Each structure stands twice: as structure tokens, then as C-alpha cells.
């Protein structure tokens, strides 16, 4: 018997990722910036380089996050079809919310790359929305679903600031 994830998890994750990435990380920043680079930017090339690096670094994190929800969790990142297993491997060993963190990196990165204050404001608003959603909805749901295993995971892995993985007890 194989431990293959359900097909609905693959389809649901692809659909959710397309919507979330397409709308939150691509469409809204495009509307705000037109993907035009501001002429004058304090810090100039260094700030743009940092922005480009944040966008580039967010991509593999998003990829690992999505694959792990399907393969390890047998579910999707969508609250209507959550993972059936607690996901703690890969990027989840470094930080509990790698998808939101990667989205923030991509948004801030674009704001810096294009020198666009409204996009940085949008990134700030999204950071607040992500935090409130995690604290008010996701974490209580995970505590109810996974109990002691989730409590142990929370003790070992930070919510927002990545750190080197600690062994479980």
C-alpha cells in the first residue's frame, strides 16, 4: 500500500495557489505599480537588489510550502480542505507560517524593487491580515485538530521569525 496524497489535495492546492499567488502576489502589485520602476529611490541599486533577492528567495519557499501540504499533510492550504496530517518538514521546520512569510517577502521585495510606497503599504496591511488570521483562526483550529503534537511543534518552531530547526522531544 502506498502513502500517496489524495488527488483532491493536488487539485485543490494547485487551484488555491493559482488564486492566492495570482491575486495577492501578482495582480494587486501589478495594479499598484504597473511594474514600472520609480526613477528616484533612496538607496538606489542596493535597495532594488534587496527587493529582487526577496522575490527570488520567496519562490522556493512557496514551492516547498505547497508541495508539503499535499505530500506530507494530504490536504491543501485552504481552510475548507486542510491537511489531514500535521506538516512539520522542510520549510515548516524553520517557521510555522512559511507561506505567509514568503508572500510577505515577495510583496516587500516588489515594493523595494519598484520603489513603490503604496505597495509597501499593501504589504504591511497583508502582514497584519495574515497575523490576525493565523492567531484567530488557524492556530486554534490546529490545536483542536492535532492537540499535543501541535503544542510540541509550537514550542520548537517560531511563528514568524525563522530559526534553525530544533529536535523534537
N, C-alpha and C positions, 0 to 999 in steps of 0.2 A: 504494500500500500504506500502511495506517495503522499507527501505532505504539500500538495500543490494548493496555492491560494484559489479561492473561488473566482470564476470568470467575471462575476458581477463586480468583484473588487477591482479587477484590472480595468474594466469598462468605466466604473464609477470614478476611479482615480483619474483616468485619462480625461473624462468629462469635467470633473471638478478642477483639475489642474489647468485645463484649457480655459475655463471660465475665469478662475482666480488670477492666473498669470496674465491671461489676455486682457482682463478688465483692470485689475488693481495695479499690475506692474507694467503693462504696456500701454493700454488705451488712455487711462487717466493721465499718466505722464506725457503722452503724446499731445493730448488736448491742452495741457498746461504749458508745454514747451514748443510744440511743433517740431521738436527735435532740432531746434536751432540753438546754436551756441552763443551765449551772450558775449559781446565784444570785450567789455572790461570785467575782469573778475579778480578780486583780491586773491593773491597767491598764484594767480595765473596757471601756468602749466603744471605746477606741483599739485594744485587743487584738482585740476582736471584729471591728472594721473591717478590721484587717490580715488576720485569718482569712478574712473574706468576700472580700477582694481577692485573696488567694492562690487561693482556689477559683475565682473568676471568671477570673483570668488563666490558670489551668491549662487551661481549656476550649478556647480557640482553639489552644493549643499541641498538645493531644491531637488535635484535629481535623486540623491540618496534618500532624502526625506520621503519622496513619493514612492520609490521602489520598496523601501522598508515598510510602509503602510500596507502594501499589497503582500509582499513575500513574508514578512515577519508577523505582521498584525492581522493578515487575512481580512482586511477591510479597507476603508477609504479615509481620507482626511475630512470627509463631510460628516457632520454630526448625525445626520439621518441614517448613515451606514458606517458607524465607527468600527475601528479594529476590534476583532474578537479576542485578540491576544495583546498583552502589553508590549509595546515596541520600545526596546532599550538599546539596540545595537547601533553601530555606525555613528552617524552624527548625533543620535539620541543619547549616546554615552557621554557626550560632551556638554549638551544643553538640552533641557526638556522641550523647548519650543523652536527647533531649528527651522521649520518652515516659515514661521513669522519673522524670525531673526534674519533669514535670508531675504525675505520680501523687503524688510526694512533696509537691509544693506543695498539691495537693488534700487530702492526708491531714493535713499540718501545719495547713493552713487550717481544716479542720474541727475539729481539736483545739483551736485557738485560739478559733474561733467558738463552740464549745460549752463551752469551758473544761474539757476532759476530759483529765486526765493519762494515763489508760490508752490513749487514742487517740494521744497524743503518743508514748507508749512503743511502740505498734504502728508508728507512722510511723518511729521510729528503727530498729526491727527490720527493717522493709521496706527502709529505706535501706541497711542492711548487706547484706541479701539481694540487693538489686539490684546493689550494688557487686561482691560476690563472684561473682555470675552473669556480669556484664559482663567482669570480669577473667579468670575461669577458663574461661568458655565462649565468649561472644560475640566478644570481641576476637581470640582465637586462630582462631576459625572465619572471621572476616572477613579476617584476614591470609592464611590459606590460600586463600580464595576470590578475593580482589581484589588481593593482592600489593602492588606498588609504589603503586598508586592509593590503597589504604587507608593505607599508610605515609605518603604525602604528606598525605592527609586528616588523619591523627592529628597531624602536625606543625603543621597550620594551625588545627585546631579542638580546643578543650579537651574533656575527657571530661565534666566535671560543672559547671564554672562558666562560664556563657555569656559570650561577648565578641563584639565587632563582627567580622564576617567579614573574613578576610584573603584577598587574591587568591592563586590557585594559581600555582605556578611553572612 
